[in-house]
Amino acid sequence: MYSTYNHKKAYIIGALTLAVILLLWFFAPRKNFCNVAYIPLHGALVTYIPSSGATSTGNSSDQTASEDVTAAIRQASADPSIKAIVLEVDSYGGSPVGGQEIELALKRAQKPTVALIRDNGDSAAYMAATGADVIFASVFSGVGDIGITQSYVDNAQQDVTNGLTYNQLSVGKYKDMFSLDKPMTADEKALAMKELQIGYQNFVQIVADNRHMSIERATALANGASLMGGEALQDGLIDKIGNIDDVRSYLSGELKQKAVICGIDINP
């Protein structure tokens, strides 16, 4: 009798202990649990970063490669536990190819996507952001800068002053048109401007398509100027004014569940 009583008591205590453990596990915060992927686009946008860790434009810590961002977007898109994707943008732009790669990756994600512009979302970085379903920015953010440039300084006059002579050895009329040691000819400048105009028209078309505005409206906004957030909202370049907390609230409503955001390290 005594033995049976102790056995039952031990069983009840064990069951209660297990129940408490399960409850604590269920309600405990899970550091690794998230349902929204947070992907950064910081610094100059390039298509790739050399294995040496540096490029001609600076240290890789000040750059983001589109191949890394698009890989992270694909990874998040394929993960069934991830319900939405946030692209955090803080960049003055860079490679138009890189901008288009990210823009297209966001459009193909098959999940709700948000771009959050912090200090700046300009030029190719803005192009990338337009691939998102919704764009947030601060009232203080710089947004847009829609245009194309390839301006540079040549050293031709300085070379003459220093007694240096440029010896042209090239086959193909335009092969060395961007040499820093010679002035551009009228033909070379005309060709360069033609290429820039094509790039500009492509950029404007992407903005018009993704922001659901006429090509005329997009062209009017594509003057190379960066607009502050409030004006960008008024002109249709972004959708909402807000920060990461506003993005979280927005996604919680869209997903009909609490949005838990976690970062994806694109440079492990």
PERA-V730113 format. One record per residue. N is the residue number from 0. RES is the residue in one letter. SS is DSSP state (@ for helix, = for strand, . for the rest). Layout:
n=(N;N)
res=(RES;RES)
ss=(SS;SS)
This chain:
n=(0;1;2;3;4;5;6;7;8;9;10;11;12;13;14;15;16;17;18;19;20;21;22;23;24;25;26;27;28;29;30;31;32;33;34;35;36;37;38;39;40;41;42;43;44;45;46;47;48;49;50;51;52;53;54;55;56;57;58;59;60;61;62;63;64;65;66;67;68;69;70;71;72;73;74;75;76;77;78;79;80;81;82;83;84;85;86;87;88;89;90;91;92;93;94;95;96;97;98;99;100;101;102;103;104;105;106;107;108;109;110;111;112;113;114;115;116;117;118;119;120;121;122;123;124;125;126;127;128;129;130;131;132;133;134;135;136;137;138;139;140;141;142;143;144;145;146;147;148;149;150;151;152;153;154;155;156;157;158;159;160;161;162;163;164;165;166;167;168;169;170;171;172;173;174;175;176;177;178;179;180;181;182;183;184;185;186;187;188;189;190;191;192;193;194;195;196;197;198;199;200;201;202;203;204;205;206;207;208;209;210;211;212;213;214;215;216;217;218;219;220;221;222;223;224;225;226;227;228;229;230;231;232;233;234;235;236;237;238;239;240;241;242;243;244;245;246;247;248;249;250;251;252;253;254;255;256;257;258;259;260;261;262;263;264;265;266;267)
res=(M;Y;S;T;Y;N;H;K;K;A;Y;I;I;G;A;L;T;L;A;V;I;L;L;L;W;F;F;A;P;R;K;N;F;C;N;V;A;Y;I;P;L;H;G;A;L;V;T;Y;I;P;S;S;G;A;T;S;T;G;N;S;S;D;Q;T;A;S;E;D;V;T;A;A;I;R;Q;A;S;A;D;P;S;I;K;A;I;V;L;E;V;D;S;Y;G;G;S;P;V;G;G;Q;E;I;E;L;A;L;K;R;A;Q;K;P;T;V;A;L;I;R;D;N;G;D;S;A;A;Y;M;A;A;T;G;A;D;V;I;F;A;S;V;F;S;G;V;G;D;I;G;I;T;Q;S;Y;V;D;N;A;Q;Q;D;V;T;N;G;L;T;Y;N;Q;L;S;V;G;K;Y;K;D;M;F;S;L;D;K;P;M;T;A;D;E;K;A;L;A;M;K;E;L;Q;I;G;Y;Q;N;F;V;Q;I;V;A;D;N;R;H;M;S;I;E;R;A;T;A;L;A;N;G;A;S;L;M;G;G;E;A;L;Q;D;G;L;I;D;K;I;G;N;I;D;D;V;R;S;Y;L;S;G;E;L;K;Q;K;A;V;I;C;G;I;D;I;N;P)
ss=(.;@;@;@;@;@;@;@;@;@;@;@;@;@;@;@;@;@;@;@;@;@;@;@;@;@;@;.;.;.;.;.;.;.;.;=;=;=;=;=;=;=;.;=;=;=;.;.;.;.;.;.;.;=;=;.;.;=;=;@;@;@;=;=;=;@;@;@;@;@;@;@;@;@;@;@;@;@;.;.;.;.;.;=;=;=;=;=;=;=;=;.;.;=;.;@;@;@;@;@;@;@;@;@;@;@;@;.;.;.;.;=;=;=;=;=;=;=;=;=;=;=;@;@;@;@;@;@;@;.;.;.;.;=;=;=;=;.;.;.;.;=;=;=;.;.;.;.;.;.;.;.;.;.;.;@;@;@;@;@;@;.;.;.;.;.;.;.;.;.;.;.;.;.;.;.;.;.;.;.;.;.;.;.;.;@;@;@;@;@;@;@;@;@;@;@;@;@;@;@;@;@;@;@;@;@;@;@;@;@;.;.;.;.;@;@;@;@;@;@;@;.;.;.;.;=;=;=;@;@;@;@;@;@;.;.;.;.;.;=;=;.;.;@;@;@;@;@;@;@;@;@;@;@;@;.;.;.;.;.;=;=;=;.;.;.;.;.)
